[in-house]
Amino acid sequence: MLRNSIRLCLLGTTIGTTALATDPRFEPRDIPEHIYDGGWEHFVGGGVAAFDCNFDTLPDLYVAGGENSAQLMRNTSMQSISFQAQTPAALALTGVIGAYPINIDNDLFTDLVILRVGPDMLMRGLGDCQFEPMDLGFQSGDHWTTAFSATWEAGQTLPTLAFGTYVDRSDPKGPFQTCDDTLLYRPDGDRYTAPLHLTPGYCALSMLFTDWSRSGRSDLRVSNDRHYYVKGGQEQLWAMEETPRRYTAEDGWKPYSIWGMGIASRDISGDGFADVYLTSMGDQKLQTYDAGAPGPTYIDATYARGTTAHRPHIGEDGRPSTGWHAAFGDVNNDGLDDIFVAKGNVEQMPDAAMQDPNTLLVQSADGVFSEHSGPAGIASMARSRGAALVDFNGDGLLDLAVVNRRVPMELYENVTEGGNWLLLDIYGPEINTSAVGAHIQVCAPLGAPCQTREVTIGGGHAGGDLTRHHFGLGNWPSAKVQVTWPDQTTTDWAEVAVNGVVIVNR
């Protein structure tokens, strides 16, 4: 029988109730110069992967460069956060759109999936931030790959990999209405075979495997760019049956067409089911899951929630915003998730804002979000693309790295005097060691309120993180933790102290 255990590791911080600060504050920090650049094929992309590649518990960064070389940056943080560029030859690649960390072969080391203009790559982690190509039968064509997600399907030792390809560059009728297919690589034993084409494709810019129904099976949500599919396309959700099929209106899926660029997922409504935030050229959309519906039904949040972030909030450029990477996270540790959105014009699109500062939507107790990126110090006017909202120095505060197009990336340290927090390390069994598809529930000592988090790989814009799971707790003096594993078994509830690291082992 498998035994579940939870173990607490304190990091030397004071346990107890902390006075809360409403407004988050970030301070800029130096980072080695890195620029994401390139022509038309690199207007999109610019992702960053955050993960620990040398076992020092601090997240390192692998940053896309487009026509420039991608870079690996080792985390050298002590009290303040800092990085050094130390890129091994195997990762010094050009044509990189983005990357996602994942443990494909279930060993001790985190691997990388690298998205490129050209053949995509699976890179095996060797430890000490060294990598080599993986020999698993994976064969990538010469695609323009702009989205990725992964899940472990029942009975498989390797993950199922989904790649979103953008415009078919070889089609002379393009670029409009020449969207390429989504490619699904399902393992056959310990090897990958030729990909299954999920057709039609509508120019995917973000995708996420999510167990939206809490049934134990993750389906594939795809956010698509209306700029190139023009008409007839929509957002998609693929049921991962033996032969994948698209959900339709008959299943409860509501047809929805946007200039989709990024997906973020988090339970905002508190019902235990993940809601989604979608970035686009124009409105940024918060959609809440309808738990009472018989199928995958999502409802647009109203303007009253304050989440649209549809125009620049600083300056005089009143044209629509262009949103890219989106991430949920509690930046002031008040127990309420906030939303960061990286923004910036595609290049010189006249109908969209050129001066388009990044967005930080801070949630208040009534569920309404308001813009705080200016006072917080992160309202960059660069053409931002990918980002990582993670704790870089283990102090319980979410820091921020942002990749920009044509100008250097930016790094910000969170210096907010916020509330209490937890960092959770989740370890699955010998297969799917990161427990992708699990749900984490963290509750107040008396059982309410609760926060629910799904463990996923994918989403965002061309990059994601595989780091400790951060929970802001406000003034909770302690917390209760339970994990529901992908096979729907659960740990026992365990009460843990705050302001430390909790390790959950399968």
Secondary structure, DSSP 4 states (H G I P E B T S, - for coil): ----EEEEEE-SPPPS-----SS--EEEE-----BBB-SGGGSS---EEEE-SSSSSS-EEEE--BTSPPEEEEE--SSS--EEE---GGG--SSEEEEEEE-SS-SSS-EEEEEEEE--EEEEEEETTEEEE--SS----SEEEEEEEEE--TT-SS-EEEEEE-B-TT-TT-STT-BPPEEEE-EETTEE-SPEEESS---EEEEEEE-TTSSS--EEEEEEBHHHH-SS---EEEE-SSS-EE--GGGTPPP---BEEEEEEE--SSSSS-EEEEEEBS--EEEEE-TTSSS--EEEPPGGG-----S-SSSS--SPPBEEEEEEE-TT-SSS-EEEEEE--SSS-TTS-SS---EEEEEPTTS-EEE-HHHHT----SEEEEEEEE-SSSSS--EEEEEEESSB-EEEEE-----EEEEEEEE--SSSTT-TT-EEEEE-TTS-SEEEEE--EE-BTTB-EE-PEEEEEET-SEEEEEEE-TTS-BPPPEEEESSEEEEEE-
